[in-house]
Amino acid sequence: MRWASQGPTTPREGAIVPIVIAMDGPSGSGKSSASKGVARALGLRYLDTGAMYRAMTWWMLREGVPVEDPAAVAARAMDPVLDSGTDPAAPTITVDGADVSGPIRTREVTNAVSAVSSVPAVRTRLVQLQREIIGIGGIVVEGRDIGTVVAPDAQVKVYLTASEEVRARRRAGDLAADPGASVTVTRAEQARRDRIDSTRAASPLTKAADAQEIDSTELGLDEVIEAVVRLVKERE
């Protein structure tokens, strides 16, 4: 499998370098919107590591690989060609040359991604690729193990969370086109995913000891972005 960034490999002009901002947290906490907003505000690149795992999962499902079988997933983990862009204004992700930014957000992929991402062979490969994209820095990276595994030396670490109910409502809103994705169903599926992600042996979802926790339950997007930017400015 190959991973080549379609966006700039170095920070944009005016960016705070070589800073790496790690944004971790569970699904529905608002990581993606906040991370892109912070990257735009500071002139940094942006990487959605979750999209990488979703792209891998989408490919496995398309190829008929039994995603609940770790050995089967590991055997195919090197096959797809994935490419990601790092422009926060227009992030891209393709698999074998096809744009999959829409398909990877389906409920089917969402419910299968934890199984695929828990396979050590998948995580080892994608973590290596994530580190290559991070390079010298100048980037906001979102995921579940950024501050603990991917970039443990990140200068700013944030653990973004929210109540289960709020996260479920946000995720159900993202899946509005799926009539089966009610808040109740989404909350149950979300709880299952949280449990898998938090207890897996390979890079579990956990808050880094030196991460600043931000609870977005009662906060608007702009408030979250401002809080993270303030953490960065405090380092200057």
FIZAGU-942779 format. One line per 3 residues: their letters; for each residue z, x, y of N, C-alpha, C. Coordinates in pm, 1 decimal, m for minus. Example, Ala and Ser with C-alpha at 12.3 -4.5 7.8 and 13.67 -1.06 7.14 Angstrom:
<rs>
AS> 780.0,1319.0,m569.0,780.0,1230.0,m450.0,780.0,1320.0,m330.0  708.0,1285.0,m225.0,714.0,1367.0,m106.0,787.0,1290.0,3.0
</rs>
This chain:
<rs>
MRW> 0.0,85.6,m120.2,0.0,0.0,0.0,0.0,88.3,124.1  m73.2,48.4,225.7,m80.9,122.6,351.5,m24.0,36.7,463.4  41.9,101.8,557.2,90.2,29.5,676.3,49.6,110.5,798.1
ASQ> m32.2,53.6,885.0,m76.4,122.9,1005.0,m53.8,32.6,1124.2  16.3,82.7,1222.7,42.4,2.1,1341.2,m85.2,m16.4,1420.5  m112.3,m140.2,1458.5,m229.6,m168.1,1541.2,m196.8,m152.0,1689.1
GPT> m68.9,m150.6,1722.0,m25.8,m136.5,1859.8,m1.5,9.5,1893.2  48.1,38.2,2013.8,73.9,175.4,2052.9,181.4,237.6,1966.7  166.8,365.9,1933.6,265.1,435.0,1851.6,370.6,504.4,1937.0
TPR> 349.2,502.8,2066.8,446.4,560.6,2159.3,484.1,455.5,2261.7  603.4,470.0,2323.7,648.5,370.5,2421.3,551.2,355.9,2536.5  545.8,236.5,2592.2,459.1,212.7,2707.0,514.0,280.8,2831.2
EGA> 427.7,302.1,2929.1,466.7,366.7,3053.8,581.5,289.7,3117.9  684.8,363.1,3159.1,799.1,300.7,3223.2,908.4,260.0,3126.5  882.8,278.9,2996.5,981.9,238.2,2896.7,1101.3,333.1,2897.0
IVP> 1214.7,280.9,2852.1,1334.1,362.2,2834.3,1319.8,430.4,2698.8  1301.8,561.9,2698.5,1277.8,634.1,2573.6,1381.8,743.9,2556.3  1406.6,784.1,2430.8,1346.3,735.0,2306.0,1433.3,628.4,2240.0
IVI> 1479.4,537.3,2315.6,1574.9,439.0,2265.3,1519.2,351.5,2152.7  1607.7,323.3,2057.1,1578.9,228.4,1950.2,1685.5,119.9,1958.8  1641.9,m3.3,1968.7,1733.5,m116.8,1973.9,1723.0,m191.2,1841.4
AMD> 1832.1,m195.3,1767.4,1835.8,m262.6,1637.2,1891.5,m402.9,1655.3  1813.5,m501.1,1613.9,1854.6,m641.3,1625.6,1864.0,m701.8,1486.2  1985.8,m716.1,1436.0,2007.1,m773.0,1304.1,2069.0,m911.5,1314.4
GPS> 2063.7,m985.4,1203.5,2126.2,m1116.3,1199.6,2057.8,m1207.5,1101.5  2119.6,m1319.9,1068.4,2062.7,m1414.6,972.2,1947.6,m1494.7,1031.1  1876.7,m1566.8,946.0,1764.5,m1648.8,991.2,1813.1,m1759.5,1083.7
GSG> 1731.4,m1791.4,1184.6,1766.0,m1897.1,1278.3,1858.5,m1854.8,1389.5  1895.5,m1728.3,1393.1,1987.7,m1682.2,1498.0,1915.7,m1656.4,1629.7  1782.8,m1651.2,1625.9,1705.3,m1628.2,1747.5,1659.5,m1485.3,1765.2
KSS> 1661.7,m1405.9,1657.9,1626.8,m1264.5,1667.6,1486.6,m1240.3,1721.2  1390.3,m1315.1,1667.8,1250.5,m1288.8,1704.7,1225.4,m1311.3,1852.5  1263.9,m1428.4,1901.9,1240.9,m1458.8,2043.5,1316.5,m1363.3,2133.8
ASK> 1440.7,m1334.1,2098.2,1521.7,m1244.0,2180.3,1466.7,m1102.3,2177.0  1427.1,m1056.4,2059.5,1375.7,m920.0,2047.3,1247.6,m901.4,2127.2  1157.0,m998.4,2118.4,1033.4,m989.0,2196.3,1063.6,m993.2,2345.3
GVA> 1158.6,m1076.5,2384.8,1195.1,m1085.9,2525.5,1254.9,m956.5,2578.2  1339.9,m894.3,2498.9,1400.8,m766.5,2538.5,1293.8,m658.7,2548.1  1204.2,m654.6,2451.0,1097.6,m553.7,2452.4,1009.7,m568.8,2576.3
RAL> 975.4,m693.7,2610.4,893.7,m715.6,2730.4,969.8,m674.6,2856.4  1097.7,m709.2,2861.5,1177.5,m678.3,2979.8,1191.5,m527.7,3002.5  1195.3,m451.3,2894.4,1219.6,m307.2,2906.2,1094.3,m222.4,2884.3
GLR> 980.1,m287.6,2862.2,856.6,m212.3,2841.6,852.9,m136.9,2710.7  913.1,m195.1,2606.8,920.2,m129.2,2476.7,826.0,m193.8,2376.2  804.5,m125.1,2266.3,731.2,m183.1,2154.6,824.0,m277.5,2078.3
YLD> 766.9,m351.5,1984.6,844.6,m450.2,1909.4,799.6,m450.9,1764.5  896.1,m454.7,1672.8,863.1,m461.1,1530.6,947.6,m567.4,1462.1  879.0,m660.4,1397.2,943.8,m765.6,1319.5,938.7,m725.0,1172.9
TGA> 1047.4,m665.1,1122.3,1046.8,m619.0,983.6,1047.1,m736.6,887.1  1102.0,m849.2,931.1,1099.6,m966.8,845.9,958.1,m1011.2,815.4  867.7,m994.6,912.0,727.9,m1031.3,890.6,665.3,m944.2,782.6
MYR> 712.1,m821.2,773.0,660.1,m732.0,669.5,697.0,m784.7,530.3  822.8,m825.4,515.4,866.6,m879.3,387.1,799.8,m1013.8,358.4  779.6,m1092.4,461.9,710.1,m1219.1,443.9,564.8,m1196.0,403.3
AMT> 501.2,m1097.7,463.2,362.5,m1067.0,428.9,352.2,m1024.1,282.6  446.8,m941.6,240.1,449.1,m899.7,100.4,469.3,m1020.7,8.7  559.6,m1109.5,48.3,588.2,m1228.7,m31.3,467.0,m1320.9,m38.6
WWM> 401.9,m1341.3,76.3,281.4,m1425.2,79.4,177.7,m1370.6,m16.4  158.4,m1240.4,m17.5,59.6,m1177.8,m104.7,97.3,m1198.2,m251.1  225.7,m1179.6,m283.4,271.5,m1197.8,m421.4,244.5,m1340.9,m469.0
LRE> 274.6,m1437.4,m384.1,251.7,m1576.5,m419.5,102.9,m1604.5,m438.1  21.4,m1550.9,m348.7,m123.0,m1572.6,m358.6,m180.4,m1513.2,m486.9  m123.8,m1398.4,m528.1,m173.3,m1330.1,m646.8,m113.1,m1384.3,m776.2
GVP> m22.5,m1482.8,m763.0,37.0,m1541.4,m882.2,144.9,m1457.0,m946.7  199.8,m1363.9,m871.5,308.7,m1280.4,m924.4,436.6,m1363.8,m929.5  507.4,m1367.4,m1041.2,632.7,m1443.1,m1048.6,740.0,m1375.2,m963.0
VED> 767.1,m1431.6,m846.2,853.5,m1364.0,m749.3,998.5,m1354.2,m794.4  1038.6,m1432.4,m894.0,1175.5,m1423.7,m943.8,1190.0,m1314.2,m1049.2  1081.0,m1246.4,m1079.3,1081.5,m1137.9,m1177.6,1072.5,m1004.5,m1104.5
PAA> 1186.3,m934.7,m1085.7,1186.6,m809.1,m1009.9,1088.4,m705.6,m1063.4  1075.9,m695.8,m1193.4,984.8,m596.5,m1250.5,840.4,m628.1,m1215.0  804.5,m754.6,m1217.7,667.6,m794.7,m1184.8,637.9,m767.0,m1037.6
VAA> 734.3,m796.3,m951.9,716.4,m770.5,m808.6,705.0,m620.4,m783.4  792.9,m541.9,m843.9,790.9,m396.8,m824.7,658.3,m336.7,m869.4  601.3,m390.2,m975.5,476.4,m336.8,m1028.8,358.4,m356.1,m934.1
RAM> 367.1,m454.4,m843.8,255.3,m484.7,m753.6,285.8,m445.9,m608.7  403.6,m391.1,m581.9,447.6,m367.0,m443.8,358.7,m270.9,m366.0  284.6,m185.8,m433.1,200.3,m88.9,m364.0,58.1,m138.2,m342.1
DPV> 26.3,m257.8,m389.9,m113.3,m303.1,m390.3,m167.5,m356.1,m257.3  m96.0,m443.4,m187.0,m156.7,m501.3,m66.2,m167.1,m401.7,48.2  m267.6,m421.2,130.9,m283.6,m342.4,253.5,m230.0,m426.5,368.9
LDS> m124.9,m377.1,432.8,m62.1,m451.3,542.1,m73.5,m373.9,672.1  m98.8,m445.2,780.3,m107.0,m382.8,912.7,m27.5,m466.4,1012.4  44.6,m396.8,1099.7,126.7,m467.4,1198.5,102.2,m413.1,1337.6
GTD> 102.4,m502.8,1435.0,93.1,m461.8,1573.3,232.1,m459.1,1634.4  251.3,m383.0,1740.2,383.2,m369.1,1801.6,386.7,m412.9,1947.5  288.2,m490.7,1988.2,286.3,m544.1,2124.6,372.2,m670.9,2127.3
PAA> 483.0,m671.6,2201.6,570.7,m789.0,2201.1,506.3,m914.3,2257.7  402.4,m897.3,2338.2,333.7,m1013.6,2395.9,239.8,m1078.7,2296.1  194.7,m1002.4,2197.9,100.6,m1055.7,2098.9,115.4,m979.7,1967.9
PTI> 228.6,m993.1,1901.3,247.3,m922.0,1774.1,152.8,m974.9,1668.1  103.3,m886.7,1583.7,8.6,m926.0,1480.4,54.1,m875.6,1344.6  6.2,m942.6,1240.5,28.9,m894.2,1104.4,m85.6,m942.1,1017.5
TVD> m143.2,m848.3,943.6,m253.9,m881.4,854.9,m226.1,m827.9,714.9  m284.8,m892.6,615.6,m277.7,m847.7,477.5,m419.9,m840.5,425.1  m459.5,m721.9,379.0,m596.0,m700.3,330.4,m697.8,m745.2,435.2
GAD> m665.5,m721.7,561.5,m756.6,m751.5,670.7,m751.8,m893.2,723.4  m673.8,m980.0,660.7,m666.3,m1120.3,703.5,m540.8,m1145.7,785.2  m555.6,m1219.5,893.6,m441.7,m1256.2,976.8,m354.2,m1355.6,900.1
VSG> m227.6,m1319.7,878.6,m137.3,m1407.8,803.1,m16.3,m1449.3,886.6  m27.6,m1437.5,1016.6,85.7,m1470.4,1103.6,131.0,m1614.8,1087.6  37.8,m1704.0,1053.6,73.2,m1843.6,1030.3,122.8,m1868.1,889.2
PIR> 43.6,m1829.7,788.3,82.5,m1853.8,649.2,218.0,m1795.8,608.4  258.6,m1684.8,666.1,385.5,m1623.7,624.1,507.3,m1701.5,674.4  485.2,m1800.1,761.9,598.0,m1877.6,816.3,617.4,m2010.3,744.2
TRE> 543.2,m2031.9,636.0,557.8,m2157.6,563.9,690.3,m2163.2,489.1  728.5,m2284.3,453.4,852.8,m2304.6,378.9,846.0,m2237.0,241.9  728.3,m2237.6,179.9,713.3,m2173.2,49.3,747.5,m2025.5,56.8
VTN> 695.3,m1958.6,158.2,723.2,m1816.6,175.4,870.2,m1795.8,211.8  921.5,m1879.4,301.3,1060.7,m1867.4,342.8,1155.4,m1874.0,223.6  1126.8,m1964.3,130.7,1215.0,m1981.9,15.7,1197.8,m1875.0,m91.2
AVS> 1090.4,m1796.2,m81.8,1066.0,m1691.4,m181.6,1093.5,m1551.2,m129.6  1104.1,m1535.1,2.3,1110.8,m1400.9,58.5,1238.2,m1325.9,19.7  1349.5,m1393.9,2.8,1472.0,m1324.0,m34.5,1460.1,m1260.1,m171.9
AVS> 1394.2,m1329.5,m264.3,1376.0,m1274.7,m398.3,1290.2,m1149.3,m395.5  1182.0,m1153.8,m318.5,1092.7,m1038.0,m309.6,1160.1,m923.0,m235.9  1227.2,m953.4,m125.5,1286.9,m847.9,m44.3,1408.5,m784.1,m110.1
SVP> 1461.3,m844.7,m214.6,1576.6,m786.1,m283.5,1535.7,m682.9,m387.7  1405.6,m671.2,m413.2,1356.7,m574.1,m511.4,1360.8,m434.4,m450.0  1435.4,m341.8,m509.2,1449.0,m206.7,m451.5,1316.6,m137.6,m421.7
AVR> 1216.9,m152.9,m508.5,1088.1,m87.0,m487.1,1021.4,m137.3,m360.1  1037.1,m266.0,m330.9,980.3,m324.5,m209.1,1053.8,m269.6,m87.1  1185.5,m269.5,m93.6,1263.0,m224.3,21.7,1241.6,m75.3,48.2
TRL> 1237.4,5.2,m55.6,1216.3,148.8,m37.3,1085.2,175.4,34.0  979.5,107.5,m9.3,847.8,129.0,51.1,843.5,79.8,194.9  893.9,m40.5,218.1,883.9,m97.0,352.5,976.7,m27.2,451.3
VQL> 1093.2,17.0,406.7,1182.7,91.0,496.5,1115.6,220.3,541.5  1048.4,287.2,449.1,976.5,409.2,485.1,870.9,380.6,591.0  797.8,272.3,571.9,692.8,236.4,666.6,751.9,195.0,800.9
QRE> 862.9,124.8,797.4,930.0,84.7,922.0,973.3,207.5,1001.0  1025.6,306.3,932.8,1068.1,429.0,1001.8,949.6,503.1,1061.5  835.7,497.9,993.0,715.3,562.5,1046.7,672.0,493.1,1175.3
IIG> 678.8,360.2,1178.0,639.8,285.9,1297.2,738.6,310.8,1411.3  867.0,316.2,1378.6,968.6,342.3,1481.1,942.9,476.4,1547.2  908.2,577.6,1467.5,874.4,708.4,1521.7,980.4,765.2,1614.0
IGG> 938.3,805.7,1734.0,1032.3,867.1,1827.9,1115.6,763.8,1903.0  1083.0,637.2,1886.6,1162.2,534.1,1953.0,1081.1,453.9,2052.5  1151.7,404.2,2154.4,1086.3,317.4,2251.0,1048.7,185.7,2188.1
IVV> 1142.9,124.9,2113.5,1109.1,7.3,2034.5,1230.5,m80.5,2009.3  1205.6,m210.0,1999.7,1306.8,m306.2,1957.1,1268.7,m347.8,1815.6  1360.4,m331.8,1721.8,1332.2,m360.3,1581.2,1427.1,m469.2,1532.2
EGR> 1371.0,m575.5,1479.4,1455.4,m684.9,1430.0,1447.5,m697.3,1278.8  1560.5,m737.0,1219.7,1563.2,m755.6,1075.3,1702.2,m788.9,1025.7  1733.4,m739.7,906.6,1862.9,m766.5,846.7,1939.8,m639.4,812.9
DIG> 1869.5,m525.9,811.9,1935.3,m400.1,776.1,1894.4,m286.8,869.8  1857.5,m321.3,992.1,1807.8,m218.5,1084.1,1919.0,m121.5,1124.6  2031.0,m176.4,1171.1,2139.8,m91.2,1217.4,2215.0,m21.0,1106.9
TVV> 2202.2,m69.5,983.4,2275.1,m10.0,871.9,2190.4,82.2,785.1  2060.8,50.5,771.2,1976.6,126.7,678.7,1852.5,185.6,745.4  1773.5,103.3,809.9,1645.4,148.6,864.1,1663.7,248.0,977.5
APD> 1748.8,214.8,1073.5,1770.9,301.4,1190.0,1920.8,310.4,1220.6  1998.8,373.8,1131.9,2143.8,381.0,1151.7,2184.5,458.6,1276.5  2091.6,538.0,1332.0,2120.7,614.9,1453.4,2069.9,544.8,1579.2
AQV> 2032.0,419.1,1568.0,1983.8,344.2,1684.7,2086.6,348.2,1796.1  2038.5,368.8,1919.1,2130.5,381.7,2032.3,2199.3,251.6,2067.7  2131.6,140.3,2044.4,2190.1,8.1,2071.6,2173.9,m77.6,1947.0
KVY> 2284.7,m133.2,1899.3,2281.6,m219.6,1781.2,2340.0,m355.7,1816.5  2266.8,m459.0,1782.7,2310.5,m595.9,1811.2,2309.0,m675.9,1681.5  2413.1,m753.6,1660.2,2415.5,m847.2,1547.7,2417.1,m985.6,1609.1
LTA> 2302.3,m1053.6,1599.9,2286.4,m1184.6,1661.1,2312.2,m1293.6,1557.8  2399.9,m1385.0,1591.3,2433.3,m1490.8,1497.2,2442.3,m1624.1,1570.1  2470.0,m1730.1,1495.4,2488.2,m1864.2,1551.2,2548.6,m1949.4,1440.3
SEE> 2594.7,m2066.8,1474.3,2654.1,m2154.0,1373.7,2547.8,m2196.1,1272.5  2591.5,m2232.6,1151.4,2497.7,m2274.6,1047.8,2414.9,m2394.7,1092.9  2478.5,m2489.8,1160.0,2408.9,m2610.2,1203.5,2299.6,m2578.2,1304.7
VRA> 2331.8,m2494.6,1401.4,2234.4,m2458.1,1504.4,2118.3,m2379.5,1442.0  2150.4,m2288.7,1353.6,2044.8,m2211.5,1288.4,1953.8,m2301.6,1205.7  2013.1,m2398.9,1137.8,1932.8,m2491.6,1057.3,1841.9,m2575.8,1145.6
RRR> 1892.5,m2620.5,1259.0,1810.1,m2700.7,1349.6,1693.7,m2618.7,1402.8  1720.3,m2495.2,1437.8,1613.6,m2409.1,1488.7,1507.2,m2386.3,1381.6  1551.4,m2357.4,1259.9,1456.2,m2330.5,1153.2,1377.8,m2455.7,1117.2
AGD> 1442.9,m2571.3,1115.3,1373.1,m2696.7,1086.8,1268.4,m2723.0,1194.5  1299.1,m2687.1,1318.3,1202.3,m2702.3,1426.4,1080.6,m2615.7,1404.7  1101.9,m2494.3,1353.1,990.5,m2404.7,1323.3,902.0,m2461.5,1213.7
LAA> 962.6,m2542.0,1124.8,890.5,m2598.2,1010.6,856.1,m2745.1,1032.2  845.0,m2784.5,1157.3,824.4,m2925.5,1191.0,702.8,m2986.8,1122.3  603.3,m2904.7,1091.4,482.1,m2955.9,1027.2,505.1,m2992.1,880.4
DPG> 618.2,m2947.4,824.5,650.2,m2975.6,685.3,743.7,m3096.2,680.2  698.7,m3212.6,631.8,781.3,m3333.0,630.6,907.6,m3320.0,545.1  909.4,m3223.3,455.0,1026.4,m3206.2,369.1,1133.6,m3118.8,428.4
ASV> 1103.9,m3059.0,542.8,1196.5,m2963.6,602.5,1291.4,m3031.2,700.8  1373.4,m3123.0,650.0,1475.0,m3185.2,735.1,1584.5,m3083.9,764.8  1668.2,m3113.4,862.5,1777.3,m3022.9,895.9,1869.4,m3004.8,776.4
TVT> 1897.0,m3114.0,704.2,1986.4,m3105.9,588.1,1928.9,m3017.4,478.8  1801.4,m3038.5,448.1,1736.1,m2956.9,346.0,1727.3,m2811.8,391.4  1689.5,m2792.4,516.3,1676.3,m2657.7,569.7,1809.2,m2584.5,567.0
RAE> 1916.6,m2655.4,598.4,2048.6,m2591.6,597.5,2086.2,m2545.1,456.6  2056.3,m2627.5,356.3,2087.1,m2590.9,218.1,2003.2,m2470.4,174.8  1875.2,m2470.1,210.4,1788.3,m2358.7,173.9,1829.9,m2232.4,248.3
QAR> 1871.7,m2249.2,372.1,1917.7,m2138.0,453.4,2044.4,m2076.6,394.6  2137.7,m2160.9,349.1,2262.3,m2112.4,290.6,2233.2,m2030.6,164.3  2136.9,m2078.6,85.8,2098.6,m2004.9,m34.8,2040.9,m1869.3,2.1
RDR> 1956.0,m1867.1,103.5,1895.5,m1740.5,144.3,2000.7,m1645.4,200.6  2092.2,m1697.2,280.6,2199.2,m1613.6,334.9,2280.7,m1550.8,222.9  2307.7,m1631.0,120.6,2388.1,m1582.4,7.6,2315.4,m1469.2,m65.6
IDS> 2186.9,m1487.6,m90.2,2109.1,m1384.1,m158.4,2101.0,m1258.2,m72.7  2070.0,m1275.8,55.3,2052.5,m1161.1,143.8,2182.0,m1082.4,162.2  2294.8,m1151.6,159.7,2423.7,m1086.9,185.1,2483.7,m1020.9,61.9
TRA> 2436.5,m1060.1,m55.8,2495.7,m1007.5,m178.7,2402.5,m918.5,m259.1  2277.6,m902.1,m213.8,2184.4,m818.7,m289.2,2232.7,m673.4,m289.5  2196.5,m600.9,m395.5,2238.8,m461.9,m408.2,2165.4,m370.6,m309.9
ASP> 2038.5,m400.0,m283.9,1957.6,m315.5,m195.9,1962.8,m366.1,m51.6  2022.2,m287.8,35.4,2024.6,m316.5,178.9,2066.4,m459.1,212.9  2187.3,m498.7,179.7,2229.3,m636.8,209.0,2241.5,m663.9,358.2
LTK> 2230.5,m790.8,393.9,2252.6,m832.2,532.3,2398.8,m812.0,564.9  2426.0,m726.3,660.5,2563.2,m701.8,702.0,2563.8,m647.3,843.9  2673.2,m666.9,912.2,2685.8,m619.2,1049.8,2726.8,m472.5,1049.3
AAD> 2652.5,m390.7,1121.3,2688.4,m249.5,1133.0,2822.9,m236.2,1204.1  2901.2,m138.9,1164.7,3035.1,m122.1,1220.8,3032.3,m104.1,1371.9  2926.2,m43.3,1424.1,2917.8,m16.1,1567.1,2823.0,m111.3,1639.8
AQE> 2792.7,m225.7,1577.9,2704.5,m323.8,1641.6,2783.0,m418.3,1731.2  2717.8,m461.8,1838.5,2775.5,m559.5,1929.5,2733.1,m698.4,1882.8  2827.4,m783.6,1847.0,2792.6,m917.2,1800.2,2772.8,m1012.4,1917.1
IDS> 2664.8,m1087.9,1911.8,2636.0,m1189.9,2012.4,2617.1,m1321.7,1939.7  2697.7,m1420.3,1974.1,2686.9,m1553.3,1915.1,2599.7,m1638.0,2006.9  2483.1,m1678.2,1956.8,2387.0,m1750.9,2040.0,2400.3,m1902.7,2028.8
TEL> 2507.0,m1949.5,1963.2,2523.1,m2093.4,1942.8,2515.1,m2171.0,2073.2  2585.1,m2121.8,2175.1,2591.3,m2192.5,2302.8,2510.3,m2123.5,2412.1  2427.9,m2027.8,2373.3,2351.9,m1951.1,2472.4,2204.3,m1988.4,2470.7
GLD> 2142.1,m1983.4,2587.2,1998.3,m2001.1,2597.5,1930.6,m1868.2,2569.5  1800.9,m1872.1,2545.6,1727.1,m1749.9,2515.1,1740.5,m1647.6,2626.3  1724.6,m1689.9,2751.6,1733.6,m1596.1,2863.1,1870.7,m1529.0,2868.3
EVI> 1974.3,m1603.7,2833.8,2109.3,m1546.8,2835.3,2125.6,m1440.4,2727.6  2066.2,m1463.2,2612.9,2073.0,m1364.2,2505.5,1997.7,m1237.7,2546.8  1878.4,m1256.7,2601.0,1799.5,m1141.5,2645.9,1875.0,m1062.3,2750.9
EAV> 1932.3,m1131.6,2846.8,2007.9,m1064.9,2952.9,2125.6,m986.8,2895.9  2192.4,m1042.7,2795.8,2307.6,m975.5,2735.8,2265.8,m845.1,2668.0  2152.8,m847.8,2598.4,2106.2,m727.2,2530.7,2057.5,m623.9,2631.7
VRL> 1982.9,m669.1,2730.9,1935.3,m576.0,2833.9,2054.0,m511.2,2904.2  2158.7,m587.9,2925.7,2279.3,m533.4,2990.3,2341.6,m423.0,2904.5  2341.8,m440.1,2771.2,2394.7,m338.2,2683.0,2313.9,m210.0,2695.7
VKE> 2182.9,m225.6,2708.5,2095.5,m107.6,2722.4,2119.9,m38.7,2854.9  2128.6,m117.9,2963.1,2148.3,m59.9,3095.3,2281.5,13.5,3104.7  2381.2,m34.9,3031.8,2513.3,28.6,3035.4,2511.5,170.0,2978.0
RE> 2406.4,202.4,2902.2,2394.9,336.8,2845.1,2332.7,434.8,2942.6  2273.6,385.4,3048.7,2203.7,474.9,3142.0,2302.8,557.7,3224.8
</rs>
